[in-house]
């Protein structure tokens, strides 16, 4: 297997040095950028397998960088920040981050989070595609068509929709969704984090996100995917 590339976008030289050393010991190839513009350029030139993104950067806010990445790139992003409130974490998720880790963090926990996200990305996908009602998933090309219209999804959104489609008409609890897609991440133990990803997915696939027809809320439990609304 080719050595996986991790891009660190952080202006704190001490953190970059420490994290880089630990990740290299874990077998990763590490690239670093000290500001947002250099980080965006590094994504284009190095095609990293995962980005560690600091929230506070000298030129562009990490939230904005994540939004820029999500417009045309599905590289996994773990946001790093000293901000530890639930609202800050949810803001990170809403802009497209796959996970959120509060500084200062333990190097072993960071490594575990990285491997969890990469495992989700590498998860084997069945060949061909799958049609469920008006939703068509093309696993080979990582594409989704809803009501005849091709929809662009991030890896996280695609994985979440794949879970719903594979359990069509079943009520899935937030705990089950968390366990299947995010494993032991402490952030996702907070049910609101799962809700944020569902809301992002709805905005892309639902004709009217305010009145969803595919992903229905089951009060007090979780969600149900209805393939034939």
C-alpha positions, 0 to 999 in steps of 0.5 A, a space after each residue: 500500500 502506498 504511503 498515505 499523505 497527511 497535510 497539516 495546515 497550522 501556523 504553530 510551528 511547535 505543534 506542526 513539528 510534534 504532530 509531524 514527528 508522531 505521524 511519521 513514526 506511524 508511517 505517514 508522509 507529512 506535508 505542512 503549510 503555515 497559512 490557509 493559502 499555502 494549505 489550499 495550494 498544497 491540497 492541489 499539488 500534493 493530493 493528501 489523503 487527509 487534512 489536519 486543519 487549524 481553525 485559527 490561521 493568519 490569513 484565512 479562517 479554517 472554517 472558510 478553508 473547509 468550505 472552499 475545499 468542500 466546493 470541489 474536493 472530498 478530501 477528509 478533514 479533521 479540524 484542530 482548535 482550542 475552541 471547545 464549546 459544542 457550538 464551535 464543534 458543530 460549526 466545524 461539522 456544518 462547514 464540512 469537517 469530518 471530525 473535530 479535535 480540541 487542543 491540546 490533544 493526545 498524540 495517540 488520540 489524534 492518530 486514532 481519529 486519523 485512522 478511523 476517518 481513513 478506514 471509513 474512506 477506504 471501506 470497500 464499496 460493492 461494484 456497480 451501483 444501487 437503485 432504491 426508488 428515486 435514489 441511485 448510488 454509483 459506488 465505482 464512480 462515487 456518484 449519486 443521482 436523485 430524481 434524475 439529477 446528479 448530486 455532488 456529495 462529500 465522502 462523509 455524505 456519500 457514506 451516510 446516504 449509503 447507510 440509509 439506502 442499505 437500511 431503507 424503510 428501517 428506523 435507525 437510531 442516532 447511536 446506530 448511525 454513529 457506531 456505523 460511520 464514526 466509531 469511537 469518536 467522542 464528538 459523535 457521541 453527542 447526538 447533535 453531531 449526527 443531526 448536523 450531517 443529516 441536515 447537510 445531506 438533506 440540503 443536497 438530496 431533498 427537493 425541499 429540505 424543510 419538508 424532507 421526503 427521503 430522510 424522515 425524522 423519527 421523533 425521539 429515535 433517529 431517522 428513516 430512509 423512505 425510498 418511495 415517498 
